[in-house]
Amino acid sequence: MKDGTGRIQDCLLELLARRAPEASICPSEVARHLAGDDGPWRDWMAPVREAAQRLAAAGTIEITQGATVLPAQGPFHGPIRLRRGPNF
């Protein structure tokens, strides 16, 4: 896996832009997209979550668990979803 903070953020934002404004995505969708068809997508999960935290801190996205918006700094336990934030 190559370091690519900008690449991760771009991918995350692109996937959200393709969805309805109220829709959300799973961080694993971003990881799988970055890893390619047979790539080690789990290796991308920590960097994707870190990029999501930076974007959430800026208000670009929101990190949710169920109907609850989580604080950008975490910590996160269990599955999370990503959706457009007020500054998207």
PyMOL commands that place a pseudoatom at each C-alpha (Angstrom):
pseudoatom trace, name=CA, resn=MET, resi=1, chain=A, elem=C, hetatm=0, pos=[0.000, 0.000, 0.000]
pseudoatom trace, name=CA, resn=LYS, resi=2, chain=A, elem=C, hetatm=0, pos=[1.344, 3.410, -0.891]
pseudoatom trace, name=CA, resn=ASP, resi=3, chain=A, elem=C, hetatm=0, pos=[0.841, 6.379, 1.379]
pseudoatom trace, name=CA, resn=GLY, resi=4, chain=A, elem=C, hetatm=0, pos=[-1.830, 8.487, -0.200]
pseudoatom trace, name=CA, resn=THR, resi=5, chain=A, elem=C, hetatm=0, pos=[-3.737, 10.716, 2.194]
pseudoatom trace, name=CA, resn=GLY, resi=6, chain=A, elem=C, hetatm=0, pos=[-4.926, 12.928, -0.655]
pseudoatom trace, name=CA, resn=ARG, resi=7, chain=A, elem=C, hetatm=0, pos=[-5.841, 9.889, -2.714]
pseudoatom trace, name=CA, resn=ILE, resi=8, chain=A, elem=C, hetatm=0, pos=[-7.864, 8.442, 0.157]
pseudoatom trace, name=CA, resn=GLN, resi=9, chain=A, elem=C, hetatm=0, pos=[-9.712, 11.696, 0.790]
pseudoatom trace, name=CA, resn=ASP, resi=10, chain=A, elem=C, hetatm=0, pos=[-10.407, 12.151, -2.920]
pseudoatom trace, name=CA, resn=CYS, resi=11, chain=A, elem=C, hetatm=0, pos=[-11.767, 8.614, -3.183]
pseudoatom trace, name=CA, resn=LEU, resi=12, chain=A, elem=C, hetatm=0, pos=[-13.963, 9.019, -0.118]
pseudoatom trace, name=CA, resn=LEU, resi=13, chain=A, elem=C, hetatm=0, pos=[-15.399, 12.300, -1.367]
pseudoatom trace, name=CA, resn=GLU, resi=14, chain=A, elem=C, hetatm=0, pos=[-15.905, 10.924, -4.869]
pseudoatom trace, name=CA, resn=LEU, resi=15, chain=A, elem=C, hetatm=0, pos=[-17.843, 7.913, -3.577]
pseudoatom trace, name=CA, resn=LEU, resi=16, chain=A, elem=C, hetatm=0, pos=[-20.039, 10.169, -1.435]
pseudoatom trace, name=CA, resn=ALA, resi=17, chain=A, elem=C, hetatm=0, pos=[-20.622, 12.552, -4.353]
pseudoatom trace, name=CA, resn=ARG, resi=18, chain=A, elem=C, hetatm=0, pos=[-21.967, 9.661, -6.430]
pseudoatom trace, name=CA, resn=ARG, resi=19, chain=A, elem=C, hetatm=0, pos=[-24.628, 8.905, -3.822]
pseudoatom trace, name=CA, resn=ALA, resi=20, chain=A, elem=C, hetatm=0, pos=[-27.793, 10.707, -2.887]
pseudoatom trace, name=CA, resn=PRO, resi=21, chain=A, elem=C, hetatm=0, pos=[-27.082, 13.599, -0.497]
pseudoatom trace, name=CA, resn=GLU, resi=22, chain=A, elem=C, hetatm=0, pos=[-28.605, 11.750, 2.454]
pseudoatom trace, name=CA, resn=ALA, resi=23, chain=A, elem=C, hetatm=0, pos=[-26.860, 8.420, 1.705]
pseudoatom trace, name=CA, resn=SER, resi=24, chain=A, elem=C, hetatm=0, pos=[-23.859, 7.057, 3.558]
pseudoatom trace, name=CA, resn=ILE, resi=25, chain=A, elem=C, hetatm=0, pos=[-20.976, 4.740, 2.745]
pseudoatom trace, name=CA, resn=CYS, resi=26, chain=A, elem=C, hetatm=0, pos=[-18.994, 2.209, 4.713]
pseudoatom trace, name=CA, resn=PRO, resi=27, chain=A, elem=C, hetatm=0, pos=[-15.273, 2.905, 5.138]
pseudoatom trace, name=CA, resn=SER, resi=28, chain=A, elem=C, hetatm=0, pos=[-14.641, -0.551, 3.669]
pseudoatom trace, name=CA, resn=GLU, resi=29, chain=A, elem=C, hetatm=0, pos=[-16.124, 0.633, 0.367]
pseudoatom trace, name=CA, resn=VAL, resi=30, chain=A, elem=C, hetatm=0, pos=[-13.356, 3.229, 0.152]
pseudoatom trace, name=CA, resn=ALA, resi=31, chain=A, elem=C, hetatm=0, pos=[-10.721, 0.672, 1.186]
pseudoatom trace, name=CA, resn=ARG, resi=32, chain=A, elem=C, hetatm=0, pos=[-11.922, -1.855, -1.400]
pseudoatom trace, name=CA, resn=HIS, resi=33, chain=A, elem=C, hetatm=0, pos=[-11.959, 0.783, -4.126]
pseudoatom trace, name=CA, resn=LEU, resi=34, chain=A, elem=C, hetatm=0, pos=[-8.390, 1.812, -3.313]
pseudoatom trace, name=CA, resn=ALA, resi=35, chain=A, elem=C, hetatm=0, pos=[-7.108, -1.768, -3.066]
pseudoatom trace, name=CA, resn=GLY, resi=36, chain=A, elem=C, hetatm=0, pos=[-8.508, -2.841, -6.409]
pseudoatom trace, name=CA, resn=ASP, resi=37, chain=A, elem=C, hetatm=0, pos=[-10.127, -6.141, -7.290]
pseudoatom trace, name=CA, resn=ASP, resi=38, chain=A, elem=C, hetatm=0, pos=[-7.759, -8.492, -5.516]
pseudoatom trace, name=CA, resn=GLY, resi=39, chain=A, elem=C, hetatm=0, pos=[-5.823, -6.103, -3.310]
pseudoatom trace, name=CA, resn=PRO, resi=40, chain=A, elem=C, hetatm=0, pos=[-5.445, -6.266, 0.459]
pseudoatom trace, name=CA, resn=TRP, resi=41, chain=A, elem=C, hetatm=0, pos=[-8.278, -3.856, 1.270]
pseudoatom trace, name=CA, resn=ARG, resi=42, chain=A, elem=C, hetatm=0, pos=[-8.023, -4.390, 5.030]
pseudoatom trace, name=CA, resn=ASP, resi=43, chain=A, elem=C, hetatm=0, pos=[-4.595, -2.717, 4.890]
pseudoatom trace, name=CA, resn=TRP, resi=44, chain=A, elem=C, hetatm=0, pos=[-6.392, 0.452, 3.831]
pseudoatom trace, name=CA, resn=MET, resi=45, chain=A, elem=C, hetatm=0, pos=[-8.914, 0.518, 6.709]
pseudoatom trace, name=CA, resn=ALA, resi=46, chain=A, elem=C, hetatm=0, pos=[-6.839, 2.431, 9.286]
pseudoatom trace, name=CA, resn=PRO, resi=47, chain=A, elem=C, hetatm=0, pos=[-5.753, 5.112, 6.772]
pseudoatom trace, name=CA, resn=VAL, resi=48, chain=A, elem=C, hetatm=0, pos=[-9.356, 5.451, 5.542]
pseudoatom trace, name=CA, resn=ARG, resi=49, chain=A, elem=C, hetatm=0, pos=[-10.635, 5.955, 9.095]
pseudoatom trace, name=CA, resn=GLU, resi=50, chain=A, elem=C, hetatm=0, pos=[-7.872, 8.509, 9.756]
pseudoatom trace, name=CA, resn=ALA, resi=51, chain=A, elem=C, hetatm=0, pos=[-8.778, 10.423, 6.593]
pseudoatom trace, name=CA, resn=ALA, resi=52, chain=A, elem=C, hetatm=0, pos=[-12.443, 10.294, 7.611]
pseudoatom trace, name=CA, resn=GLN, resi=53, chain=A, elem=C, hetatm=0, pos=[-11.566, 11.782, 10.983]
pseudoatom trace, name=CA, resn=ARG, resi=54, chain=A, elem=C, hetatm=0, pos=[-9.728, 14.678, 9.321]
pseudoatom trace, name=CA, resn=LEU, resi=55, chain=A, elem=C, hetatm=0, pos=[-12.649, 15.324, 6.965]
pseudoatom trace, name=CA, resn=ALA, resi=56, chain=A, elem=C, hetatm=0, pos=[-15.122, 15.106, 9.857]
pseudoatom trace, name=CA, resn=ALA, resi=57, chain=A, elem=C, hetatm=0, pos=[-13.085, 17.594, 11.899]
pseudoatom trace, name=CA, resn=ALA, resi=58, chain=A, elem=C, hetatm=0, pos=[-13.408, 20.022, 8.971]
pseudoatom trace, name=CA, resn=GLY, resi=59, chain=A, elem=C, hetatm=0, pos=[-17.168, 19.403, 8.718]
pseudoatom trace, name=CA, resn=THR, resi=60, chain=A, elem=C, hetatm=0, pos=[-16.824, 17.937, 5.226]
pseudoatom trace, name=CA, resn=ILE, resi=61, chain=A, elem=C, hetatm=0, pos=[-18.280, 14.595, 6.289]
pseudoatom trace, name=CA, resn=GLU, resi=62, chain=A, elem=C, hetatm=0, pos=[-19.974, 13.107, 9.338]
pseudoatom trace, name=CA, resn=ILE, resi=63, chain=A, elem=C, hetatm=0, pos=[-19.068, 9.824, 10.981]
pseudoatom trace, name=CA, resn=THR, resi=64, chain=A, elem=C, hetatm=0, pos=[-22.148, 8.000, 12.188]
pseudoatom trace, name=CA, resn=GLN, resi=65, chain=A, elem=C, hetatm=0, pos=[-23.103, 4.925, 14.108]
pseudoatom trace, name=CA, resn=GLY, resi=66, chain=A, elem=C, hetatm=0, pos=[-26.776, 4.230, 13.691]
pseudoatom trace, name=CA, resn=ALA, resi=67, chain=A, elem=C, hetatm=0, pos=[-28.525, 7.597, 13.919]
pseudoatom trace, name=CA, resn=THR, resi=68, chain=A, elem=C, hetatm=0, pos=[-25.793, 9.104, 16.109]
pseudoatom trace, name=CA, resn=VAL, resi=69, chain=A, elem=C, hetatm=0, pos=[-23.167, 11.480, 14.723]
pseudoatom trace, name=CA, resn=LEU, resi=70, chain=A, elem=C, hetatm=0, pos=[-19.877, 10.628, 16.407]
pseudoatom trace, name=CA, resn=PRO, resi=71, chain=A, elem=C, hetatm=0, pos=[-17.184, 13.136, 17.379]
pseudoatom trace, name=CA, resn=ALA, resi=72, chain=A, elem=C, hetatm=0, pos=[-14.457, 13.401, 14.752]
pseudoatom trace, name=CA, resn=GLN, resi=73, chain=A, elem=C, hetatm=0, pos=[-11.692, 12.510, 17.185]
pseudoatom trace, name=CA, resn=GLY, resi=74, chain=A, elem=C, hetatm=0, pos=[-13.289, 9.147, 18.073]
pseudoatom trace, name=CA, resn=PRO, resi=75, chain=A, elem=C, hetatm=0, pos=[-12.608, 6.636, 19.445]
pseudoatom trace, name=CA, resn=PHE, resi=76, chain=A, elem=C, hetatm=0, pos=[-14.870, 4.385, 17.432]
pseudoatom trace, name=CA, resn=HIS, resi=77, chain=A, elem=C, hetatm=0, pos=[-16.055, 0.974, 18.512]
pseudoatom trace, name=CA, resn=GLY, resi=78, chain=A, elem=C, hetatm=0, pos=[-17.962, -1.157, 16.059]
pseudoatom trace, name=CA, resn=PRO, resi=79, chain=A, elem=C, hetatm=0, pos=[-19.194, -0.358, 12.570]
pseudoatom trace, name=CA, resn=ILE, resi=80, chain=A, elem=C, hetatm=0, pos=[-19.347, 3.236, 11.402]
pseudoatom trace, name=CA, resn=ARG, resi=81, chain=A, elem=C, hetatm=0, pos=[-20.740, 4.936, 8.316]
pseudoatom trace, name=CA, resn=LEU, resi=82, chain=A, elem=C, hetatm=0, pos=[-19.657, 8.099, 6.503]
pseudoatom trace, name=CA, resn=ARG, resi=83, chain=A, elem=C, hetatm=0, pos=[-22.008, 10.709, 5.057]
pseudoatom trace, name=CA, resn=ARG, resi=84, chain=A, elem=C, hetatm=0, pos=[-21.885, 14.235, 3.738]
pseudoatom trace, name=CA, resn=GLY, resi=85, chain=A, elem=C, hetatm=0, pos=[-21.335, 16.892, 6.333]
pseudoatom trace, name=CA, resn=PRO, resi=86, chain=A, elem=C, hetatm=0, pos=[-22.442, 20.532, 6.400]
pseudoatom trace, name=CA, resn=ASN, resi=87, chain=A, elem=C, hetatm=0, pos=[-19.293, 21.649, 4.513]
pseudoatom trace, name=CA, resn=PHE, resi=88, chain=A, elem=C, hetatm=0, pos=[-19.403, 18.959, 1.824]
for i in range(1, 88): cmd.bond("trace and resi %d" % i, "trace and resi %d" % (i + 1))
show_as sticks, trace
zoom trace
